[in-house]
Amino acid sequence: GLVGGTLMRVRWLGRVKYRDALALQHALFEHATDDYLLMLEHHHVFTYGASADLQRNLKCDPAAVDAELVRVNRGGDVTYHGPGQLVVYPIRSLPGKHGDSSPADITAYVCSVEQLVIDTLAELGVVASRKAGYPGVGSMLRRRAPARFVRLACALHVAPRRVARCTALR
């Protein structure tokens, strides 16, 4: 179907183990010629990037809560995924910033995905915004006045592979 003006193969995968979803993304990235939008839920999993501080930020033993702990090829700290949380992995070919032989404009792509999430949340009555230097979308939610906190609505991790090709691998 068309997603944001781009023809993509959209697939609902149900609940998938993190490592299985990652393997599928890598296979599509390496071998598929079409663009994909994979939508799924993960079984309980904590992922962590190269700069993670597990001692400080992992607040439980993953095995004690029936969760996997998976090191991933990204920056950042600890991220939780689990049942009930929609995870979307776009695997896209992007045009070059200055023509086909130039690198893709990853910043413009990330901004367009952020704006798509912000606009979608607005349609649902949720005000969301970006914070410069932190890819993703946050939303100010009110539990009990006047307490406010920011909830992360969308985290973005983009991994360019080669000219004009990128994927959002977490």
Backbone bond lengths (Angstrom), bond angles and torsions (degrees), N, CA, C in turn:
res aa  C-N    CA-C-N  psi(-1)  N-CA   C-N-CA  omega(-1)  CA-C   N-CA-C  phi
1 G - - - 1.433 - - 1.518 110.50 -
2 L 1.320 115.48 172.62 1.458 121.22 177.21 1.516 109.54 -84.34
3 V 1.315 117.18 127.58 1.457 123.77 175.76 1.511 106.83 -125.27
4 G 1.347 116.61 111.44 1.469 120.15 -179.71 1.514 112.63 57.41
5 G 1.335 117.82 35.56 1.456 121.15 178.93 1.519 113.86 84.14
6 T 1.334 117.76 1.99 1.461 122.40 -178.81 1.522 109.28 -114.45
7 L 1.335 116.80 134.16 1.453 121.04 176.59 1.524 109.04 -75.75
8 M 1.341 116.73 119.43 1.463 121.75 -178.43 1.522 109.06 -135.23
9 R 1.304 115.48 150.15 1.462 120.77 171.88 1.527 106.71 -86.82
10 V 1.325 116.31 111.56 1.462 122.12 -176.92 1.524 108.08 -96.22
11 R 1.327 115.96 128.56 1.467 121.43 -178.10 1.520 111.16 -131.92
12 W 1.341 116.75 126.78 1.466 122.39 170.06 1.525 106.07 -92.39
13 L 1.327 117.41 120.28 1.456 121.23 -174.57 1.526 113.60 -102.91
14 G 1.323 117.72 -6.80 1.463 120.00 -177.27 1.520 110.64 77.62
15 R 1.318 116.35 -149.88 1.464 121.17 -179.91 1.522 109.15 -91.35
16 V 1.328 116.29 122.36 1.460 122.71 -172.20 1.525 109.11 -131.23
17 K 1.328 116.86 139.74 1.462 120.08 173.67 1.526 108.91 -62.77
18 Y 1.314 115.83 144.27 1.458 121.11 -176.55 1.530 111.77 -55.20
19 R 1.327 116.57 -48.96 1.472 119.97 -177.39 1.532 112.11 -62.76
20 D 1.347 116.90 -34.72 1.461 120.12 177.72 1.530 111.01 -68.01
21 A 1.334 116.99 -41.23 1.471 120.61 177.99 1.526 110.53 -64.78
22 L 1.317 116.26 -39.81 1.463 120.63 179.07 1.532 110.73 -64.38
23 A 1.331 116.63 -42.36 1.470 120.56 178.23 1.530 110.65 -62.39
24 L 1.330 117.18 -41.12 1.464 120.71 178.17 1.524 110.50 -63.80
25 Q 1.330 117.55 -43.34 1.463 120.56 178.38 1.525 111.02 -59.62
26 H 1.313 116.30 -45.98 1.469 119.70 179.65 1.521 110.98 -62.17
27 A 1.326 117.89 -41.52 1.470 121.36 -179.98 1.531 110.66 -64.39
28 L 1.332 117.41 -45.42 1.462 120.08 178.40 1.521 110.88 -64.12
29 F 1.303 115.76 -40.89 1.452 121.08 -179.21 1.524 111.25 -61.27
30 E 1.321 116.31 -43.17 1.461 121.31 -176.67 1.532 113.17 -78.48
31 H 1.342 117.79 -32.90 1.461 119.18 -168.41 1.524 115.78 -118.87
32 A 1.333 118.77 -23.30 1.469 120.14 -176.20 1.522 110.45 -82.26
33 T 1.323 115.90 147.01 1.457 120.06 175.12 1.524 111.29 -100.52
34 D 1.318 117.52 -16.82 1.462 121.77 178.69 1.525 110.46 -87.18
35 D 1.331 115.74 161.64 1.459 121.89 172.92 1.520 108.25 -88.56
36 Y 1.331 116.14 145.30 1.463 121.57 -178.14 1.516 111.34 -128.14
37 L 1.323 114.76 150.85 1.454 122.34 169.75 1.527 105.41 -127.52
38 L 1.332 115.19 105.57 1.462 120.87 -178.69 1.525 108.58 -95.65
39 M 1.317 116.91 127.00 1.458 122.14 177.61 1.517 108.12 -118.96
40 L 1.338 115.95 134.42 1.457 119.61 -174.86 1.522 111.06 -164.02
41 E 1.312 115.24 176.21 1.458 124.00 167.40 1.523 105.80 -119.21
42 H 1.309 116.42 153.93 1.462 120.00 174.83 1.516 109.84 -106.78
43 H 1.324 115.89 152.68 1.457 120.31 164.70 1.524 105.81 -65.42
44 H 1.316 118.60 164.35 1.464 121.43 -178.00 1.532 110.03 -54.47
45 V 1.339 115.41 123.84 1.459 120.68 -179.41 1.529 109.81 -153.55
46 F 1.315 115.58 141.64 1.457 122.71 170.04 1.519 106.20 -110.81
47 T 1.342 116.70 126.42 1.455 119.95 174.32 1.521 107.53 -109.88
48 Y 1.324 114.82 152.89 1.464 118.29 178.23 1.517 109.86 -144.59
49 G 1.343 113.91 143.74 1.456 121.29 -178.04 1.506 112.10 -96.92
50 A 1.325 114.41 -174.53 1.467 121.87 -174.40 1.518 113.22 -61.67
51 S 1.325 118.01 -30.33 1.468 119.87 -177.58 1.526 112.64 -100.42
52 A 1.315 117.42 16.71 1.471 120.82 -177.98 1.519 111.82 -66.26
53 D 1.314 115.39 143.13 1.459 123.28 173.54 1.525 106.88 -111.56
54 L 1.334 115.44 83.99 1.466 120.10 -175.32 1.524 112.11 -63.14
55 Q 1.323 117.66 -36.93 1.467 120.64 -179.53 1.523 110.89 -59.47
56 R 1.317 116.43 -40.56 1.456 120.78 -175.57 1.525 113.67 -88.69
57 N 1.333 117.31 -34.83 1.463 119.85 -168.56 1.524 116.25 -110.27
58 L 1.305 118.51 -9.31 1.454 120.45 174.70 1.521 106.65 -94.65
59 K 1.317 117.79 105.73 1.463 123.10 -167.93 1.524 114.38 -88.44
60 C 1.330 117.77 2.30 1.462 120.22 179.03 1.524 109.04 -153.70
61 D 1.305 114.97 167.23 1.464 120.65 172.81 1.523 106.78 -82.16
62 P 1.335 119.57 114.32 1.465 120.73 -177.11 1.529 113.20 -52.14
63 A 1.325 118.27 -40.92 1.464 120.75 -179.02 1.533 111.21 -62.30
64 A 1.329 117.17 -32.66 1.471 121.09 -178.96 1.532 111.82 -68.17
65 V 1.334 117.52 -21.42 1.470 120.80 178.19 1.528 110.82 -113.32
66 D 1.335 115.95 23.14 1.463 123.13 177.32 1.534 112.22 57.01
67 A 1.340 115.70 43.61 1.461 121.00 179.86 1.520 109.62 -122.63
68 E 1.330 115.06 152.06 1.463 121.01 172.97 1.525 108.78 -87.15
69 L 1.306 116.36 158.57 1.463 123.83 171.51 1.516 105.86 -122.71
70 V 1.347 116.74 118.04 1.455 121.26 -173.14 1.529 109.88 -127.67
71 R 1.344 116.35 124.94 1.468 120.96 173.67 1.523 107.30 -80.21
72 V 1.335 116.05 133.08 1.458 120.86 -177.57 1.518 110.75 -122.86
73 N 1.309 115.71 161.07 1.454 123.00 -176.61 1.532 110.04 -88.06
74 R 1.313 116.01 73.76 1.458 122.55 176.64 1.512 107.95 -158.16
75 G 1.304 116.25 168.35 1.457 120.38 171.90 1.513 108.32 -78.68
76 G 1.281 115.64 -164.59 1.452 118.81 174.39 1.511 113.24 89.57
77 D 1.310 113.90 -179.42 1.455 121.04 -173.46 1.521 109.78 -109.12
78 V 1.300 117.45 -137.51 1.456 123.17 -176.06 1.524 109.81 -90.84
79 T 1.333 116.77 134.51 1.462 122.98 176.55 1.518 108.16 -128.21
80 Y 1.329 116.12 136.45 1.470 121.48 176.65 1.518 109.33 -102.57
81 H 1.330 116.52 138.99 1.460 123.44 169.56 1.512 107.12 -130.37
82 G 1.341 115.97 146.21 1.455 117.71 178.50 1.510 112.85 -167.71
83 P 1.324 115.94 179.50 1.465 121.87 -179.44 1.529 111.48 -54.15
84 G 1.332 115.28 138.04 1.458 120.93 179.78 1.514 113.66 90.88
85 Q 1.328 118.13 -11.39 1.468 122.60 179.34 1.528 107.72 -101.07
86 L 1.324 116.37 118.44 1.456 120.53 177.78 1.517 109.23 -74.28
87 V 1.330 116.12 127.29 1.455 122.52 176.43 1.527 106.77 -117.80
88 V 1.326 116.20 132.67 1.460 121.16 -178.22 1.527 108.40 -124.63
89 Y 1.318 115.85 125.68 1.455 121.82 178.59 1.525 109.27 -116.93
90 P 1.339 118.45 103.68 1.463 119.16 172.85 1.530 109.97 -83.40
91 I 1.296 116.06 137.99 1.465 122.06 174.60 1.521 104.59 -123.17
92 R 1.325 115.70 106.41 1.454 121.31 -167.24 1.509 113.25 -129.74
93 S 1.313 115.30 149.67 1.461 122.38 166.11 1.520 106.23 -94.00
94 L 1.310 116.15 126.03 1.461 120.36 -179.25 1.516 110.20 -110.48
95 P 1.334 115.99 143.70 1.474 118.20 177.25 1.517 110.51 -69.11
96 G 1.307 115.88 155.40 1.459 120.79 176.12 1.516 110.84 -67.63
97 K 1.294 116.22 148.50 1.469 121.44 -178.95 1.529 111.20 -62.65
98 H 1.338 116.53 -36.89 1.469 121.85 -178.61 1.523 110.65 -126.71
99 G 1.321 117.05 41.64 1.453 120.63 -178.77 1.517 110.97 111.77
100 D 1.320 115.82 170.38 1.464 121.56 -173.25 1.521 114.71 -59.19
101 S 1.327 118.51 -32.08 1.460 119.51 -175.69 1.530 113.42 -88.30
102 S 1.323 117.13 -1.12 1.469 119.81 -179.98 1.526 110.19 -97.70
103 P 1.331 116.51 161.28 1.473 119.48 178.84 1.526 111.43 -64.14
104 A 1.323 115.24 154.33 1.460 121.34 177.69 1.528 110.08 -68.79
105 D 1.320 116.22 153.88 1.458 121.93 177.62 1.533 107.94 -87.89
106 I 1.325 115.83 85.10 1.463 121.66 -176.18 1.526 110.81 -63.15
107 T 1.327 117.40 -39.01 1.464 120.41 -179.84 1.520 110.91 -61.13
108 A 1.316 117.61 -45.21 1.466 121.03 178.60 1.525 110.61 -62.53
109 Y 1.332 117.07 -39.20 1.460 120.93 178.99 1.531 110.61 -63.25
110 V 1.326 117.07 -48.28 1.464 120.55 -179.87 1.526 109.96 -60.27
111 C 1.324 117.28 -43.90 1.469 120.75 178.95 1.526 111.42 -61.47
112 S 1.335 117.14 -38.10 1.468 119.63 179.93 1.525 111.05 -68.37
113 V 1.325 117.57 -37.01 1.470 120.28 177.05 1.524 109.77 -68.29
114 E 1.340 116.93 -43.16 1.459 119.84 176.37 1.528 110.80 -56.81
115 Q 1.334 117.18 -45.23 1.460 120.35 -178.19 1.520 110.85 -65.58
116 L 1.318 117.60 -37.59 1.462 121.19 176.91 1.531 110.58 -59.92
117 V 1.332 117.26 -43.71 1.464 121.37 178.82 1.527 110.02 -65.92
118 I 1.328 117.92 -44.65 1.466 121.71 179.16 1.528 110.57 -59.53
119 D 1.336 117.20 -46.27 1.469 121.20 -179.53 1.525 111.78 -65.10
120 T 1.338 116.42 -39.90 1.472 120.49 179.12 1.521 110.60 -65.19
121 L 1.335 117.71 -44.70 1.457 120.83 177.96 1.521 111.09 -63.31
122 A 1.342 118.17 -36.99 1.468 121.72 178.23 1.527 110.35 -60.77
123 E 1.336 116.54 -39.52 1.460 119.77 177.96 1.522 111.83 -64.18
124 L 1.336 116.44 -24.31 1.466 121.42 177.90 1.528 111.88 -93.29
125 G 1.329 117.02 4.50 1.454 121.16 178.12 1.510 115.14 84.56
126 V 1.337 117.64 16.03 1.466 122.10 -179.95 1.524 108.80 -109.54
127 V 1.332 116.45 123.69 1.457 121.18 178.54 1.526 108.05 -84.63
128 A 1.311 116.75 125.87 1.465 121.89 -178.01 1.522 108.99 -135.60
129 S 1.338 116.06 160.84 1.458 120.12 -179.13 1.516 110.23 -155.78
130 R 1.345 114.92 172.44 1.458 122.91 175.78 1.520 109.19 -98.68
131 K 1.322 115.03 163.13 1.461 121.46 169.86 1.525 106.16 -127.39
132 A 1.317 116.26 123.14 1.463 121.06 -176.90 1.524 110.83 -53.23
133 G 1.333 115.59 133.94 1.454 121.03 177.57 1.514 114.55 86.73
134 Y 1.334 118.00 -5.43 1.465 122.03 -179.62 1.514 108.63 -128.15
135 P 1.329 118.50 94.64 1.465 119.94 -178.85 1.521 110.95 -59.13
136 G 1.317 115.22 134.49 1.455 121.19 -179.69 1.507 109.62 133.33
137 V 1.326 115.90 -176.85 1.451 121.74 -177.19 1.510 108.45 -132.39
138 G 1.323 116.63 130.79 1.455 121.99 176.82 1.505 110.12 -114.42
139 S 1.318 116.33 157.95 1.453 121.57 179.02 1.521 109.41 -132.78
140 M 1.326 117.09 132.39 1.456 121.11 175.38 1.521 107.44 -82.74
141 L 1.313 116.64 119.26 1.455 121.37 179.34 1.522 109.05 -118.64
142 R 1.319 117.06 148.69 1.452 121.29 -178.86 1.524 108.59 -113.30
143 R 1.323 117.00 119.74 1.471 121.38 176.25 1.517 109.39 -86.73
144 R 1.304 116.21 -65.84 1.452 123.00 176.45 1.516 107.11 -132.88
145 A 1.309 116.48 126.75 1.469 119.15 -178.79 1.518 108.98 -57.88
146 P 1.314 120.44 140.77 1.464 126.54 -1.21 1.522 112.68 -97.53
147 A 1.338 118.42 13.09 1.466 119.95 -176.22 1.527 110.52 -63.32
148 R 1.334 115.73 130.28 1.465 121.73 177.19 1.513 108.88 -127.70
149 F 1.271 115.60 149.35 1.458 119.52 174.93 1.512 108.57 -150.94
150 V 1.299 115.46 162.09 1.461 120.49 179.81 1.518 108.25 -102.10
151 R 1.297 115.98 129.27 1.456 122.25 173.33 1.511 107.94 -106.76
152 L 1.305 116.38 135.19 1.451 120.37 177.25 1.515 108.35 -77.16
153 A 1.319 116.17 118.55 1.458 120.88 179.76 1.517 110.93 -91.45
154 C 1.324 116.62 -27.94 1.457 119.85 -174.65 1.515 109.47 -158.87
155 A 1.319 117.36 123.25 1.462 122.17 172.88 1.522 107.60 -104.68
156 L 1.311 116.96 141.73 1.460 120.63 -178.11 1.513 110.26 -122.91
157 H 1.319 115.11 130.15 1.463 121.69 175.29 1.524 105.76 -131.77
158 V 1.301 117.62 116.93 1.464 121.23 -177.25 1.519 108.84 -117.52
159 A 1.324 115.59 129.74 1.461 120.71 -178.39 1.523 109.88 -120.35
160 P 1.333 118.80 99.85 1.463 119.95 177.07 1.524 110.44 -70.16
161 R 1.297 116.36 140.37 1.458 120.83 -177.25 1.516 111.82 -107.42
162 R 1.312 115.35 -50.03 1.459 120.21 178.50 1.526 106.98 -152.26
163 V 1.295 117.41 173.54 1.460 121.58 -176.62 1.517 110.12 -51.06
164 A 1.308 116.34 131.18 1.470 125.05 174.77 1.523 112.88 65.02
165 R 1.328 119.03 22.58 1.461 119.79 178.28 1.519 107.85 -141.88
166 C 1.314 118.65 129.66 1.463 120.01 175.85 1.508 109.98 -148.86
167 T 1.306 116.64 164.95 1.453 121.72 178.26 1.510 108.54 -147.39
168 A 1.293 116.71 153.67 1.458 120.57 177.95 1.520 108.10 -98.77
169 L 1.304 116.31 87.70 1.474 121.84 179.09 1.505 108.76 -96.32
170 R 1.306 117.21 132.18 1.457 120.88 177.51 1.488 109.49 -104.87
